[in-house]
Amino acid sequence: MRKIELDAILSAMLQSYEGISDFLFTVGRPLQVEAYGRLKSINVEPPIRAMTSYQTEAVALNIIGHDKRLIDELLRTGSCDCSYSLGDEARFRVNIFRQKNHLCIVMRKLQMEIPTLRGMGLPSIFDEICREKTGLVLVTGATGSGKTTTLAAVLNQINETQSVHIVTLEDPIEFIHPHKLSSISQRELGIDFESFTVGLRAALRQAPKVILVGELRDRHSIETAISAAETGHLVLSTLHTIDAGQSINRILGLFDTAEEAHLRQRLSDTLRYVVSQRLAPKIGGGRQLLLEIMGNNLRTKEAISLGEHETRDFYSITEANSNYGWCTFDQSILRAFESGIITEDTALLFANRKGAVTRAIDSVKKARGISQSPDSGLRLDLASKLGV
């Protein structure tokens, strides 16, 4: 397979469905795309009903090209990350990995257009997040929940409204930000720096006001990020955690017990916001962004410093501060349900506290005049069995 043939296949896959987020090349499976969260097979000419090991290897080698670093990383660790451009049509973040001694490829389609806060429909509290001058802001969620897109929108807002130097450390670079009021230096892992820890340490000498770190992956990068936040920088980054509480616990879990008390104090002083994200299926197709947003006040500082307790937990603190723009997932879910964006089943599937959400949904349905106790036929069945 030549590169021109691969590009033709990628172009055909790109046009196959709306809402495509990923391409998958897997041995024993046809060409597949993920559209609105569901895998769908693609028909091409000549047809590929089940990819062979030779075909996936050909795709991988065309993507890698002559990059010796990527080849070495793939052979040494079993996977590698890179980017790939399909001319002016699309850009992709690519992961190539081994499974059962075969190569597989997952290509995440990147947006060509820089997202904006308003375009994404993000709440007004994000304007406050963008105005922060120091501290740590975390955007968390599962893979594919839109963390990078949200951070790109935040970065774009800062770029349009503040005259500062922004340094980004990414793996790989996903959105190409033009210089606006800010000057942006975008650096890519493996090309411009060897690890996030090294890149972060170097960034402190590059006179930035804002540092974006693609992901906090280990103890060293977290420690350096906290130090950067303590020394007058605004640090934006991501974690693969599902909510604020798990984010705090993940960070603490990477350090020794003897260090915990000191780390809790540092984290309570530097953490500004934790934004957690989930994507839920919308009625009629597409996906709805559900958010949990927790800020920093005296109660969150106390919960971080001393740990959660039955009288102080992050969920209750966030819920109680909804008038400041904070929200729990359950509050976000109920708003989406009330607006007719998601179904009742979806709301309950994504809810954290299903009992409370069920009662709230029942109240919404009652206010709309929807019966809460439809006739199930149970009495008729019982009567029949009793011979009545």
C-alpha positions as CSV (number, residue, x, y, z in Angstrom):
1,M,0.0,0.0,0.0
2,R,1.3,3.4,-1.0
3,K,0.7,6.6,0.9
4,I,-1.6,7.9,-2.0
5,E,-3.7,4.8,-1.6
6,L,-3.9,5.2,2.2
7,D,-5.0,8.8,1.8
8,A,-7.7,7.8,-0.7
9,I,-9.0,5.2,1.8
10,L,-8.9,7.8,4.7
11,S,-10.8,10.3,2.6
12,A,-13.5,7.8,1.7
13,M,-13.8,6.8,5.4
14,L,-14.1,10.5,6.4
15,Q,-17.1,11.0,4.0
16,S,-18.9,7.8,5.1
17,Y,-20.9,9.1,8.1
18,E,-21.6,12.3,10.1
19,G,-20.1,12.7,13.6
20,I,-16.9,10.6,13.0
21,S,-14.4,10.8,15.8
22,D,-12.1,7.8,15.2
23,F,-10.8,5.4,12.5
24,L,-9.9,1.9,13.6
25,F,-7.7,-0.6,11.7
26,T,-7.8,-4.0,13.4
27,V,-6.7,-7.4,12.1
28,G,-9.7,-9.6,11.5
29,R,-12.1,-6.7,11.2
30,P,-13.3,-4.5,8.3
31,L,-12.4,-0.8,8.2
32,Q,-14.3,0.9,11.0
33,V,-15.2,4.4,12.1
34,E,-16.6,5.6,15.4
35,A,-19.5,7.9,14.7
36,Y,-21.4,9.5,17.6
37,G,-19.9,6.9,19.9
38,R,-20.8,3.8,17.9
39,L,-18.5,1.6,15.7
40,K,-19.6,1.3,12.1
41,S,-18.1,-0.7,9.3
42,I,-17.0,0.9,6.0
43,N,-17.4,-0.4,2.5
44,V,-14.6,0.4,0.0
45,E,-13.6,-0.8,-3.4
46,P,-12.1,-3.3,-3.6
47,P,-13.9,-4.6,-0.5
48,I,-11.9,-5.3,2.7
49,R,-14.0,-7.7,4.8
50,A,-11.3,-8.5,7.3
51,M,-7.9,-6.7,7.5
52,T,-4.8,-8.8,7.4
53,S,-1.7,-8.3,9.5
54,Y,0.1,-7.2,6.4
55,Q,-2.5,-4.5,5.6
56,T,-2.4,-3.0,9.1
57,E,1.4,-3.0,9.1
58,A,1.3,-1.2,5.7
59,V,-1.0,1.4,7.2
60,A,1.2,1.8,10.2
61,L,4.4,2.2,8.2
62,N,2.8,4.8,5.9
63,I,1.8,6.8,8.9
64,I,5.2,6.5,10.7
65,G,7.2,7.2,7.5
66,H,10.9,7.4,8.1
67,D,10.7,8.6,11.7
68,K,13.3,6.5,13.5
69,R,12.1,7.7,16.9
70,L,8.6,6.4,16.4
71,I,9.9,3.0,15.1
72,D,12.2,2.6,18.1
73,E,9.4,3.5,20.5
74,L,7.0,1.0,18.8
75,L,9.6,-1.8,19.0
76,R,10.7,-0.9,22.5
77,T,7.4,-0.2,24.2
78,G,4.8,-1.8,22.0
79,S,3.0,1.5,21.0
80,C,3.7,5.0,19.8
81,D,1.8,8.2,19.3
82,C,2.1,10.6,16.4
83,S,0.0,12.9,14.2
84,Y,-1.0,12.5,10.6
85,S,-2.3,15.1,8.0
86,L,-4.6,14.2,5.2
87,G,-3.7,17.3,3.1
88,D,-6.1,20.2,3.9
89,E,-8.9,17.7,4.5
90,A,-8.2,16.6,8.1
91,R,-5.6,16.0,10.8
92,F,-5.4,13.0,13.1
93,R,-3.9,12.0,16.4
94,V,-2.6,8.5,16.0
95,N,-1.9,5.6,18.3
96,I,-0.2,2.5,16.8
97,F,0.1,-0.5,19.1
98,R,0.7,-4.2,19.2
99,Q,-1.9,-6.8,20.1
100,K,-1.6,-10.5,19.7
101,N,1.6,-9.8,17.7
102,H,-0.3,-7.7,15.2
103,L,-0.2,-3.9,14.6
104,C,-3.4,-2.0,15.2
105,I,-4.1,1.7,14.5
106,V,-6.5,4.1,16.1
107,M,-6.8,7.6,14.4
108,R,-8.6,10.3,16.3
109,K,-9.9,13.0,14.0
110,L,-8.9,16.5,15.1
111,Q,-10.9,19.6,14.6
112,M,-9.3,21.9,12.0
113,E,-11.1,24.9,13.5
114,I,-10.1,26.3,16.9
115,P,-13.1,25.8,19.3
116,T,-14.5,28.7,21.2
117,L,-16.3,28.9,24.6
118,R,-19.4,30.2,23.0
119,G,-19.3,27.8,20.1
120,M,-19.2,24.9,22.5
121,G,-22.0,26.3,24.6
122,L,-19.8,26.2,27.7
123,P,-21.2,28.0,30.8
124,S,-20.1,31.5,31.8
125,I,-18.0,30.3,34.6
126,F,-15.4,29.4,32.0
127,D,-14.8,33.2,31.5
128,E,-13.7,33.2,35.2
129,I,-11.4,30.2,34.6
130,C,-9.7,32.1,31.7
131,R,-9.2,35.1,33.9
132,E,-7.2,33.2,36.6
133,K,-3.6,34.4,36.8
134,T,-2.1,31.6,38.9
135,G,-2.9,28.1,40.1
136,L,-3.8,24.7,38.6
137,V,-6.9,24.0,36.5
138,L,-7.6,20.4,35.7
139,V,-10.0,19.1,33.0
140,T,-10.7,15.5,33.6
141,G,-12.7,12.6,32.0
142,A,-12.4,9.4,30.1
143,T,-10.6,9.1,26.8
144,G,-12.7,10.8,24.1
145,S,-14.7,13.0,26.4
146,G,-13.5,16.2,24.8
147,K,-10.9,17.3,27.4
148,T,-8.4,18.6,24.8
149,T,-11.2,20.5,22.9
150,T,-12.3,22.2,26.1
151,L,-8.7,23.2,26.9
152,A,-8.3,24.5,23.3
153,A,-11.3,26.7,23.8
154,V,-10.0,28.0,27.1
155,L,-6.6,28.7,25.5
156,N,-8.2,30.5,22.6
157,Q,-10.1,32.7,25.0
158,I,-6.9,33.7,26.8
159,N,-5.2,34.2,23.4
160,E,-8.0,36.6,22.3
161,T,-8.2,38.6,25.6
162,Q,-4.8,38.7,27.2
163,S,-1.3,39.8,26.1
164,V,0.8,37.0,27.6
165,H,3.2,34.3,26.6
166,I,1.6,30.8,26.5
167,V,3.7,27.6,26.3
168,T,2.0,24.3,25.5
169,L,3.4,20.8,26.0
170,E,1.4,18.4,23.8
171,D,1.5,14.8,22.6
172,P,0.9,15.4,19.8
173,I,0.0,19.0,18.9
174,E,-3.7,18.9,18.1
175,F,-4.9,22.4,17.5
176,I,-2.6,24.9,15.7
177,H,-3.3,28.2,17.5
178,P,-2.4,31.4,15.7
179,H,-0.8,34.3,17.5
180,K,-3.5,36.8,18.6
181,L,-3.0,39.1,21.6
182,S,-0.9,36.4,23.1
183,S,2.3,34.8,21.8
184,I,1.9,31.0,21.8
185,S,4.8,28.5,21.7
186,Q,3.5,25.0,21.0
187,R,5.9,22.1,21.7
188,E,5.4,18.5,20.9
189,L,6.6,15.5,22.9
190,G,9.4,13.5,21.3
191,I,10.2,16.3,18.8
192,D,10.7,19.4,21.0
193,F,11.1,17.8,24.5
194,E,11.6,14.2,25.8
195,S,9.1,14.1,28.6
196,F,6.4,16.2,30.2
197,T,8.6,16.6,33.4
198,V,11.6,17.9,31.4
199,G,9.3,20.1,29.2
200,L,7.7,21.6,32.3
201,R,11.0,22.4,34.0
202,A,12.2,24.0,30.8
203,A,9.0,26.0,30.4
204,L,9.6,27.7,33.7
205,R,12.7,29.4,32.1
206,Q,10.7,30.4,29.0
207,A,8.9,33.4,30.7
208,P,5.3,32.1,30.3
209,K,2.3,33.3,32.1
210,V,0.2,30.3,31.1
211,I,1.5,26.7,30.7
212,L,-0.7,24.0,29.1
213,V,0.4,20.4,29.8
214,G,-1.3,17.8,27.6
215,E,-1.6,15.3,30.5
216,L,-0.3,14.9,34.0
217,R,0.9,11.3,33.7
218,D,3.1,10.6,36.7
219,R,4.3,11.9,40.1
220,H,7.2,14.0,38.7
221,S,5.0,15.9,36.2
222,I,2.3,16.5,38.9
223,E,5.0,17.8,41.3
224,T,6.5,20.1,38.7
225,A,3.0,21.4,37.7
226,I,2.2,22.2,41.3
227,S,5.5,24.0,41.7
228,A,4.8,26.0,38.5
229,A,1.4,27.0,39.9
230,E,3.0,28.0,43.2
231,T,5.5,30.3,41.4
232,G,3.0,32.5,39.7
233,H,1.9,30.5,36.6
234,L,-1.5,29.4,35.5
235,V,-1.1,25.7,34.7
236,L,-3.8,23.9,32.6
237,S,-3.8,20.2,32.2
238,T,-5.8,17.0,32.0
239,L,-6.3,13.8,34.1
240,H,-8.0,10.5,33.2
241,T,-10.4,10.6,36.2
242,I,-14.2,10.8,36.3
243,D,-14.8,13.5,38.9
244,A,-13.2,16.0,41.3
245,G,-12.9,13.6,44.2
246,Q,-11.2,10.9,42.1
247,S,-8.9,13.6,40.7
248,I,-7.7,14.6,44.1
249,N,-7.3,11.0,45.2
250,R,-5.3,10.1,42.0
251,I,-2.8,12.9,42.7
252,L,-2.4,11.9,46.3
253,G,-2.1,8.3,45.5
254,L,1.1,8.9,43.5
255,F,2.9,10.1,46.6
256,D,4.1,8.4,49.7
257,T,2.0,8.5,52.9
258,A,4.6,10.6,54.6
259,E,4.3,13.3,52.0
260,E,0.5,13.4,52.0
261,A,-0.2,16.1,54.6
262,H,2.3,18.5,52.9
263,L,0.9,17.7,49.4
264,R,-2.7,18.2,50.6
265,Q,-1.7,21.7,51.8
266,R,0.1,22.6,48.6
267,L,-2.8,21.3,46.5
268,S,-5.4,23.2,48.5
269,D,-3.5,26.4,47.9
270,T,-2.9,25.9,44.2
271,L,-6.0,24.1,42.8
272,R,-8.4,26.6,41.2
273,Y,-10.9,24.4,39.3
274,V,-11.6,20.8,38.5
275,V,-13.8,20.4,35.4
276,S,-14.9,16.9,34.7
277,Q,-16.6,15.8,31.4
278,R,-18.8,13.0,30.0
279,L,-20.5,12.7,26.6
280,A,-24.0,11.3,26.6
281,P,-26.1,10.4,23.6
282,K,-28.6,13.0,22.6
283,I,-32.2,12.5,21.4
284,G,-32.1,12.4,17.6
285,G,-28.4,11.7,17.4
286,G,-25.1,13.4,18.4
287,R,-23.7,13.7,21.9
288,Q,-24.3,16.1,24.8
289,L,-21.5,17.4,27.0
290,L,-22.2,16.8,30.7
291,L,-20.1,18.8,33.1
292,E,-19.1,18.8,36.8
293,I,-17.4,22.0,37.8
294,M,-15.8,22.5,41.2
295,G,-14.0,25.7,42.2
296,N,-12.0,26.7,45.2
297,N,-13.3,28.2,48.4
298,L,-12.8,27.7,52.1
299,R,-14.8,24.5,52.1
300,T,-12.9,22.9,49.2
301,K,-9.6,23.9,50.8
302,E,-10.7,22.2,54.0
303,A,-11.8,19.0,52.2
304,I,-8.5,18.8,50.3
305,S,-6.4,19.6,53.3
306,L,-8.2,17.3,55.8
307,G,-9.8,14.8,53.4
308,E,-13.5,14.1,52.7
309,H,-15.8,13.3,55.6
310,E,-19.5,12.5,55.9
311,T,-20.1,16.2,56.6
312,R,-17.7,17.5,53.9
313,D,-17.5,15.8,50.6
314,F,-16.7,17.3,47.2
315,Y,-20.2,16.4,45.8
316,S,-22.1,18.3,48.5
317,I,-19.7,21.2,48.4
318,T,-20.1,21.6,44.6
319,E,-23.9,21.1,44.8
320,A,-24.2,23.8,47.5
321,N,-22.3,26.4,45.4
322,S,-24.4,26.1,42.2
323,N,-25.3,29.8,42.5
324,Y,-21.6,30.5,41.7
325,G,-21.7,28.5,38.5
326,W,-20.4,25.2,40.0
327,C,-22.4,22.1,39.2
328,T,-22.4,18.4,39.8
329,F,-22.9,15.8,37.0
330,D,-26.4,15.2,38.4
331,Q,-27.4,18.8,38.1
332,S,-26.0,18.9,34.6
333,I,-27.9,15.7,33.7
334,L,-31.2,17.1,35.1
335,R,-30.8,20.3,33.1
336,A,-30.2,18.3,29.9
337,F,-33.3,16.1,30.7
338,E,-35.5,19.1,31.4
339,S,-34.4,20.7,28.1
340,G,-35.4,17.5,26.2
341,I,-31.8,16.9,25.1
342,I,-31.4,13.4,26.7
343,T,-33.8,10.6,27.6
344,E,-34.7,9.5,31.1
345,D,-32.8,6.2,30.6
346,T,-29.7,8.2,29.6
347,A,-30.1,10.5,32.5
348,L,-30.2,7.5,35.0
349,L,-27.3,5.7,33.2
350,F,-25.0,8.7,33.7
351,A,-26.2,9.8,37.1
352,N,-23.9,9.6,40.2
353,R,-26.7,9.4,42.8
354,K,-29.4,7.6,40.9
355,G,-32.0,7.8,43.7
356,A,-31.9,11.6,43.9
357,V,-31.9,11.9,40.1
358,T,-34.9,9.5,39.9
359,R,-36.9,11.6,42.3
360,A,-36.0,14.8,40.5
361,I,-37.0,13.3,37.2
362,D,-40.3,12.2,38.7
363,S,-40.9,15.8,39.9
364,V,-40.2,17.1,36.4
365,K,-42.6,14.6,34.8
366,K,-45.3,15.4,37.4
367,A,-44.9,19.1,36.6
368,R,-45.4,18.3,33.0
369,G,-48.5,16.3,33.8
370,I,-47.1,12.9,32.9
371,S,-48.5,10.0,34.9
372,Q,-46.0,8.4,37.2
373,S,-48.0,5.1,37.7
374,P,-49.1,3.8,34.3
375,D,-51.4,0.8,34.3
376,S,-49.0,-2.2,34.0
377,G,-51.8,-4.7,33.8
378,L,-50.6,-6.2,37.1
379,R,-54.1,-6.2,38.7
380,L,-55.6,-7.9,35.6
381,D,-52.9,-10.6,35.8
382,L,-53.5,-11.2,39.5
383,A,-57.3,-11.4,38.9
384,S,-56.8,-13.9,36.2
385,K,-54.6,-16.1,38.4
386,L,-57.1,-15.9,41.2
387,G,-60.0,-16.9,38.9
388,V,-61.9,-13.6,39.5
